[in-house]
């Protein structure tokens, strides 16, 4: 069975000393990166859903979802997951 922690954590540089400044900088950059990613996802998904609605003018997606139409739900979910994959690919480039 695969476990991401099976190999353990990487060793600390210079024995057991930790550079607090570098640690805080990395934590700050992680917070900034999370903020940038969340804004990017929100913008991309909202634009993508508007585009989806414009490409299929005769379909009321929300009304069909309220009726319990699983086909529309699957297409909608697949579209959102595809948008997410595109944003991740752009952010990691």
GIPE-V255553 format. One record per pair of residues at least 12 apart in sequence whose C-alpha atoms are under 10 Angstrom apart, sorted by the first residue. I is the first residue (numbers start at 1). J is the second residue. D is the distance in Angstrom with one decimal. If there is no record, write none. Layout:
BEGIN
i & j & d
I & J & D
I & J & D
END
This chain:
BEGIN
i & j & d
33 & 91 & 9.5
36 & 91 & 9.1
37 & 87 & 8.4
37 & 88 & 8.4
37 & 91 & 7.4
40 & 84 & 9.7
40 & 87 & 7.2
40 & 88 & 9.3
40 & 90 & 9.9
40 & 91 & 8.7
41 & 83 & 8.4
41 & 84 & 6.9
41 & 86 & 9.8
41 & 87 & 6.7
41 & 88 & 8.7
42 & 84 & 9.9
43 & 87 & 10.0
44 & 80 & 9.5
44 & 83 & 7.0
44 & 84 & 8.1
44 & 86 & 9.1
44 & 87 & 7.3
45 & 79 & 9.3
45 & 80 & 6.8
45 & 81 & 9.5
45 & 82 & 9.8
45 & 83 & 6.5
45 & 84 & 7.6
45 & 87 & 9.2
46 & 80 & 9.8
47 & 83 & 9.9
48 & 79 & 8.3
48 & 80 & 7.9
48 & 82 & 9.9
48 & 83 & 7.1
49 & 76 & 8.7
49 & 79 & 8.4
49 & 80 & 7.9
49 & 83 & 9.4
52 & 76 & 8.7
52 & 79 & 8.3
52 & 80 & 9.9
59 & 72 & 9.4
60 & 72 & 9.7
61 & 73 & 8.3
61 & 75 & 10.0
61 & 76 & 8.2
62 & 76 & 9.9
END
